[in-house]
Structure formats: C-alpha cells, structure tokens
Amino acid sequence: MAGAIPLLSPLADGIRRFLATKRALGRKYLSEERELRLLDRFLVQQRIADLEHVTPGLLDTFLADRPRMRPRSFNHLLGVVRGLFHWLVAQGALQVSPLRTARRRVTAQRAPFLFDADQARRLLDAALALRDRSKGVGRGPTYRTIFALLYGLGLRVGEGCHLLCHDVDFDRGVLVVRGGKFGKSRLVPFGPRIASLLREHLKQRASAGSALDSEAPLFTFDGRRCVHPCTVSQTFLQLTRRIGFAVPAGASTPRLHDLRHSFAVGTLLRWYRQGVDPGARLYHLSTFLGHVDPVSTAVYLTITADLLREAGRRFEDFAGRNVQELTS
C-alpha cells in the first residue's frame, strides 16, 4: 500500500508474509491490509514487544475498540484477524491462535430491491435527464450508460467506472474487464443494444472535444480521471429517491449493487422460462459475473415470486410426465 506507515509490531513480518501469500493467489487484499494495519498500530500503542504478549484479552480489547456497529462489518474484521492467526499457526510461527472472540449474530437481512425492465428504463431516463455541471459535462449520457452496463451486464460499479476506451471491442462484441474483484480479469460479451449505447456515448464524448485515445477513461468528466464509484452511488441514490420506486414489503430501498443483483436474478428467470436447467448453467453465470466459484453466485439468486412460480411450473411438468409414464 503506497505511502502507508511501516508495520512495526511483533506481527509485522507475519502480516507482510500473509499478505504476500494471499496476493500470490491473485487476491487484492486491500481492505484486509487496512484492517491488519489497525491491529499492528494497536499493538504498537499497547507497547507489545513480542508475540507471547498477544493474548485473547488483548485481542478482545482491540476488536471491542473498533467503531463497528454493524455485525457484518465487525465479523469482517474478525475474519481477517482470524485468518492471519490461523495462517501463522500453519506456518509454525505460533502454536495456537490467541483469538477467542465469537462472531456477532447477524439479524435477518432485507431482500434486495430487484429492478424489472420498466423500473430500469425509468432509472435510465432519469439519468439521461441530468443537467450538466461546470465540472460535469455530459453527466446524463455518462450516468445512463454506466447504469445500463450495471443492469444489462451485471458489472460491479468499480468495474464499470474503471473501463478504458480500448476495453470496448466492438468487433468481437466484448468488454475487457481488467483487475476486477480478487484481481481477476475477464471478457464480458454485449449485445446490439449495449453496443449502440456505447457508440452513442463515445460519439457524445467526441462531439464534446474529449480525448478518445485508447488509454483514456471510458467514463470521465475531465478527460483524465475515471468517474469515481462513490459519485455514481450518490447519483443513483438521488435519482431513485426522486423517482420514488415502490419498495415491496420485506425488501430494502434501492441500492446501486441491486442493479447487478437484478441481472443475476433476471438471468435465472429467463432460463426457467426457456426450459434451461439453471443448475447446469450456474457455472456460466458465475464466470460471466467474475466470481471465483458458483457459491458466490448463489448469493444473488434471491427467491422471488416469479422464480417460485417458474420453479413450481417446472416441477408440475416433471411430476406430470412421471405420473403419465407410471400409468401408461
């Protein structure tokens, strides 16, 4: 991490080697490094001179002092620290992990807000209507195109924001998504609608006099820096609040990541309706979304009323055929 304060605690060497091991496996481990630097700084402040003085009580104090009210955030920190100590034990640096803290109970989470085609269209129209600013020329077309990629291709917001002009391959009909989550790159195919939208966006950029060389950001307001994901998220929240989407009972208010979630659920629903076995295609969807394994993809497959109806219809067809075979 460039410009970071050096690691100075008795865990410093172990933390460096642990991070190097994870990154050798293709993991970025940026947020995890920040968490472990907090632990390193805490041990220095507590004047801990050797690993023998890293006790369960001391780690309890470290975790309790972190301002993390949400169980999920606390459990992430706990998981990073636990992973470090388990690795140190496996490497023979410690005989046993001193960490004893239990995970916090996560209460039932609300279901995500799933955009249907009409709601997505309203969002894109609202984005297109955004007015330019002195430091934001072309805001409307830019945000409309970003939201369309998140909904239509299931991209993560960071992946969409960090695309460069040469990452759009119109000849092959693919986006080259570089260095996504876990440091993985992949090719994401797109159809004629997305192609038309991307061409329109680039044409608008060119007419505004923006540089379109291969290394230029695809989405930028100053020609040099990519649009920041946090800015996209803030704009998304402003637009969805202005539109006032009706939120189903038990669902959360719309979040930017719900566009990607909607893509995954919509894909599964189309497979059901086309008679395709979703289980056989889950690896395809996992690869398309840039997941390490299908277990990660399964998180997106929220059960909805439409999915239940399609699954029930498929089961009825299956049961009906079996009964007919047995009675014939």
N, C-alpha and C positions, 0 to 999 in steps of 0.2 A: 504494500500500500504506500504509494509515493508520498513523501513528506510526513509520514507517520512518526510519532515518538518511538524511539527504540524500546524493545521489550527488555525489561531489567530485572524481573522477579526470578526466583528459582525455577519457575515454569517456562522461562523464556525460550530455552533451547528446545524443550519439548513442544511448545506451541509452534515454533518455526518449522520443526520437522513434521509435525502433524499437518500443518497447512500445506507444506510441500508435497506430502503424500497424497492428500486429497486433490491437489491441483494436478498432480501427475496422472490422476484418473479422469481428468477433464472437468473437474468441478471448479467453479469460480471461487466459492467460499469467501466472498467479500463481506457479507453481513456477519458471517460466522467469525471472521477475523476481528471485526469490530467488537463482537461480544467477548472474545478471548482477550482482547486488549484491555477491556474493562476489568477483567479478572486480574490480569497482570498488574495494572495500575493499583488495584485494590490491595494486592499482596505487598506491593512496594510501600504503599501508605501505612500498612499494618506492620511494616518492618520485619516481614517474614524472610528469614535468611536461608532456610533450607526446606526441602520437601517434607521432612518429618513434621514440621510445624503447620502443614496444610491439613487441618483437622476437619472432621464433619461439622463441628460447631462453627468454625471459621467460614466454611462454605455456605452454611445456613445463613450466616450474617450477611455474606456477600449477596446472596440471592434475595434476601429479605430487604436489603437496602436499595435494590434496583426499582425505579418507579414504573413498575409494570402492573397495571391494574387488571388488564385482560388476561384470563388464564392462558389463552393461546400464545400471547407474547411471552409470558413467564415460562411456559413449557418449552418454547423455542430456545430461550436462553439456557434453561436447564438441560435440554437435549444436547446443545453444543458443548457445554461443560462436561456432561456425562460422556459424550463421545471422545473428548480429549483424554479423560482419565482412563476409560476403557482401552484406548489405544496405548497409553503409557504402560498399563498393566501388560498388554500383549507384547510390548517391546521390552519388557523386563525392567523398565525404569522404576516401577512401583510393584509391590507385592499384591496390593489390594487397593481398590479405589476408595478414597475417603468420602466420596459423595454419598449421602444418605437421604437427601431431600426428595420427597414424593411429588409427583406431578399434581397440579391443581385440576380439580374436576371442571370439565368444560360443559357448560349447560347447553341444552338443545339449541342449535342454531336455526335461524330462519332460512327458509328456502330462498334461492336466488330469484331475482326478477328475470323472467325469460321473455325476451322480445320476440313478438311474432313479426311477420313481414310488414304489416301495416304500421306497427309501432316503430319498427326500424326505419321505415320510409319517412315517418313524421320527424324522427330524430335527424335524419339526413337533410330533410328540407329545412328544418330549423337551423341546422349548422350552416347550410348554404346561405341563409339569410343574414348571417352575422356581418356586422359592419366592419370595415377596415379601421385600423388604428394607425397612428403615426409610426409605430414600430411593429405593426402587424398588417401589412398589405397582403391581400389575398386570404384573409382569415377564413371566410366562408368556404371557398373551394378546398382549402387545405384541410380544415376540420371535417368536412363532408367526406373527403377521400380517406382520411385516417379512420374515421368511424366505419366506413364501408369495408375497409380491409379487416378491421377487428371483427365485424359481424359476418362478413361474407367469406373470410378465410380463416377465422379463428386465431388470428395473430395475437400475441401478447402486446400490450401497449408499447413496451420498450423496444420490441422487435420492429413494430411499425414505425416508430419515431426515428430509429437509427438506420433506416434504409438509405442507401445512396443511389444516385441516378443509375449507376451501372449495375445495380442489383435487380433492375427491371429488365427482363429478357423477353421482349415481345415476340421474337422469332420462335422461341420454344414455349412461350406462354407460361413462364415461371418467375417467381420472385426468389432471389438468393438471400435467405435469412442467415446472417452471419453472427456467430457468437451469441446464440440465444441462451436460455436458461441452461445451467450445467455446462456452459461453454460449447454447446453443440451448434453446428450449422446444418441447414437443410434446404432443399428446394421445395417451394410451395407452388403448385400449379394454380393458374387462374383462368377463368373463362372469358367470353367476349364482353360481358357487362363490366367486369373489373378492368379488362383491358381498355375499354372505351373510357372509363372513368380516369384511369391513369394517363391515357393520352391527352384527355381534356385538361387534367391537372398540369401536365408538362407544357402544354400549349399555352395555358394561362400564365405559367411561370415565365415562359419565353417572351410573351407579349408584354410582361411587366419589366422586362430587361434583366431578369435574374439569370445568374450563371447556371448553365446546364452541363458543365463538364462532368466526366464520369465519376469523379470523386466528390462532387457536390452533394449535400444532403438532399434527399427527395422532398422532405418536408422541412422548410426553413422560412423564417421571416426576414433574416438579414443576409442570406446567401452564404453564411459561414457555419452557423451552428444549427444543429437539429432542433426541432421543436421539442421542448422538454416534456417527458411523460406526465409530470405533475401538472403542468399547464393544460395538457389535454384532459386530464382528470377533472380539473377545476371547471373547465369549459363544459365538459359533459354534465357535471352536476348542475351547473347554472341552467343549461338547456332543458334537462329533464325536469327540474323544478318548475321552470317556466311553462313547459308543456303540460305538466300535471298528470302524468300517467296514473291510471287507477291501479293500485297495488293490491293483488289478491291477498286474502286472509292467510296469514302464516308466512308470507314472503317478505323479504327485505325491500327497502326502497332501492331503486335502480343504482347500480354501481358500474363503473367502466368495465370491470372484468366480466360483468354479466353478458356483454356482447360476445365474448369468447365462449362463455358457458352456453349461450343460446345457440351458437354454431354447433357445438358438440351435441346438444340435445336434439336440435333440428336434423342433424345428420342421422342420428339413430332413428328418429321418427320416420324419415324418408325411407330408410332401409326396411323398416317394418312394413310400410305401405307398398314397397316394391317387391315384397316377398323375399328379401335378402335376410340371411341369418346374421343378426348383429354380432353374435359371439364369434363367428368366423371372420368378421371384418374388423374386430376391435383393434387388432394389431395395425391395420391400415390407418385407422383413425388416430391411434397413438403415435404412429410415425408422422402423420400429417401435422399433428399438434406439437410435435417436438418433445414428446415425453420419453423418459428413459425406459418405462415399461407400461403395460396396459393397466396396472394397478393405479398409476397416477391418473390415467384417463377415466377410470371408473368414478372418480370423484365428481366429474362433470355430469355424469349420467343420472341426473335427478329424475325421480319418478314423477311424472305429470299425469294429469287426467287423460291427455291424448295418448301417451305411451301406454298407460294401463288399458285403454280401450283397444289399441292395436295389439298389445300382447294377449289380451283376452280373446280377441277375434282369431288370432293365430292359434291359440290353444283350442278354441272351439273347432276350428277346421281340422286340427290334428286329431282331436278326440273323435270327431265325426267320422273321419276316414278309418280310424281303428275299429270303431263300432261297426261300421259297414263291412269291413274285412272279416270281423268275427262272426257276423250274422249271415254272410253270403255263402 
